[in-house]
Amino acid sequence: MARTASIVRETKETQIKVSIDLDGTGKSTISTGVGFFDHMLESFARHGGFDMEVETKGDLHIDMHHTVEDTGIVIGQVFAKALDGFRGIRRFGGAYIPMDETLSRCALDLSNRAYLIWKVEFKTPKVGDMDTELFKEFHHAFAMNCGACVHLETLYGTNSHHIAESGFKALARALRQAVELDSKTLGLAPSTKGVL
């Protein structure tokens, strides 16, 4: 069974199209108008093993906030849609990702109980042209709309580029584990409740 989904979301601030194949090979086509954000999403798809297409047109003449947050919303929604009730998956995932002087850790639960613990501090207000405070906005939007409980922490690091990128890669690798099909669940939701 193909685990794919597509969503189109249009508001007065953004027009977004996202499609995903959870069982892909990491191919992506990303266009948000924010260069560093595109780089992060390409890395996310590659290291998660997800085939992903993202096209965002946002009100960048104002700032990048709506573009980044709304893209996170739709990526979260498309994951939830492709997971179709979280049936048959491993549910939990975790990863440590080093990047030069930085080490980031992500642990997550695809539980349909959305939550974000964010223990990430940036040393600079921007990476390229992108405000570093927007990385939390993306991860929060993703977690809330995917139904994921995400704990993301930079254990140490000084370079803001490395902090951001190791965090995206840690999220991707943790998701890669969590969305894997698990024969022991017999196609059911991995919960004593029988549903997530």
C-alpha positions in Angstrom: 0.0 0.0 0.0 1.4 3.4 -1.0 1.9 5.8 1.9 1.6 9.0 -0.1 -0.3 12.2 0.4 -0.7 15.6 -1.1 -2.2 18.8 0.3 -2.9 22.3 -1.1 -3.4 25.1 1.4 -4.2 28.7 0.3 -4.6 31.7 2.6 -4.2 35.5 2.1 -0.6 35.1 3.2 0.6 31.9 1.6 -0.1 29.4 -1.2 1.4 26.0 -0.5 1.5 22.6 -2.2 3.2 19.7 -0.5 3.3 16.0 -1.5 5.1 13.2 0.2 6.0 9.5 -0.2 7.1 8.1 3.1 8.7 5.1 1.4 10.8 7.0 -1.1 14.5 7.4 -1.5 15.0 11.0 -0.3 14.4 12.8 -3.6 13.0 16.3 -3.2 11.9 19.4 -5.2 11.8 22.4 -2.8 10.9 26.0 -3.5 9.9 28.3 -0.7 11.6 31.5 -1.7 13.9 31.3 1.3 17.2 29.8 0.3 18.4 28.5 3.7 15.0 27.0 4.5 15.0 25.2 1.1 18.4 23.7 2.1 17.0 22.5 5.4 14.0 20.9 3.8 16.1 19.2 1.1 18.3 17.8 3.9 15.2 16.7 5.9 13.9 14.8 2.9 17.2 13.2 2.1 18.0 12.0 5.5 14.4 10.9 6.3 14.3 8.9 3.0 11.1 10.8 2.1 10.3 11.8 -1.5 8.9 15.3 -1.0 7.8 18.2 -3.2 7.2 21.6 -1.6 6.1 24.7 -3.4 5.4 27.7 -1.2 4.6 31.2 -2.4 4.4 33.6 0.6 4.3 37.2 1.6 8.1 37.6 1.7 7.8 41.3 1.1 6.6 41.4 4.8 9.0 38.8 6.3 9.6 35.1 6.3 7.5 34.2 9.2 4.2 33.2 7.4 6.2 31.3 4.7 8.2 29.2 7.2 5.4 28.5 9.7 2.7 27.7 7.1 5.1 25.4 5.3 5.5 23.6 8.6 1.8 23.4 9.1 1.3 21.7 5.7 4.3 19.4 5.9 2.8 18.2 9.3 -0.6 17.7 7.8 0.7 15.8 4.8 2.7 13.4 7.1 -0.5 12.8 9.2 -2.5 12.1 6.1 0.1 9.7 4.6 0.3 7.9 8.0 -3.5 7.2 7.9 -4.2 6.8 11.6 -0.6 5.8 12.5 -1.5 2.1 11.8 1.3 -0.4 11.5 4.2 1.9 12.3 7.0 1.7 14.9 5.7 5.0 16.4 8.9 6.0 18.3 12.1 7.3 16.9 15.3 8.9 18.0 18.6 10.2 16.6 21.8 11.9 17.6 23.3 14.0 14.8 26.8 15.5 15.0 27.8 18.3 12.7 31.4 19.5 13.3 31.3 21.1 16.8 27.6 20.6 17.2 25.6 17.7 18.5 21.8 17.6 18.4 19.3 15.0 19.7 15.7 14.3 18.7 13.3 11.9 20.3 9.8 11.6 19.0 6.5 9.8 19.4 3.9 9.6 16.6 1.2 9.5 19.2 -1.5 11.9 17.8 -0.7 13.9 21.0 1.1 16.9 19.6 3.9 18.5 21.7 7.2 20.3 21.2 10.1 20.5 23.7 12.6 22.9 22.2 16.0 23.2 23.8 17.8 24.9 21.0 19.7 28.2 21.3 21.3 30.0 18.4 24.4 32.2 18.7 23.3 34.6 16.0 20.0 36.2 15.0 20.2 35.0 11.4 21.6 32.3 9.2 22.0 33.9 5.8 18.9 36.0 5.5 16.8 33.7 7.7 15.9 34.6 11.2 17.0 31.8 13.5 13.8 32.3 15.7 11.8 30.9 12.8 13.3 27.4 13.2 11.2 26.9 16.4 8.1 28.2 14.5 8.6 25.5 11.8 9.2 22.6 14.3 6.2 23.7 16.4 3.9 23.9 13.4 5.1 20.5 12.1 4.6 18.8 15.5 1.1 20.3 16.1 -0.2 19.4 12.7 1.5 15.9 12.4 0.3 14.8 15.8 3.9 14.3 16.9 5.5 14.6 20.3 8.9 16.0 19.5 11.8 16.6 21.9 14.6 18.4 20.1 17.8 19.6 21.9 21.1 21.0 20.9 23.5 19.3 23.4 26.3 21.7 22.4 27.4 23.8 19.5 28.4 27.3 18.5 27.8 27.7 14.7 24.2 28.6 14.0 24.2 26.9 10.6 25.4 23.7 12.2 22.8 24.0 15.0 19.9 24.4 12.6 21.1 21.7 10.1 21.9 19.0 12.8 18.4 19.7 14.2 16.6 19.1 10.9 18.7 16.0 10.3 17.9 14.7 13.8 14.2 15.2 13.2 14.4 13.5 9.8 16.3 10.4 11.2 13.9 10.1 14.1 10.9 10.3 11.8 12.5 7.7 9.5 12.5 5.2 12.4 9.1 6.1 13.7 7.2 5.8 10.3 8.8 2.4 9.5 6.3 -0.4 9.2 6.5 -2.9 12.0 5.3 -6.4 11.4 4.6 -6.9 15.1 1.8 -4.3 15.1 -0.2 -6.5 12.6 -1.2 -3.3 10.8 -2.9 -1.8 13.9 -2.2 1.4 15.8 0.8 0.7 18.2 -1.1 1.5 21.3 -2.9 -0.4 24.1 -5.9 1.8 23.3 -6.0 0.3 19.8 -6.2 3.8 18.2 -4.0 6.9 18.2 
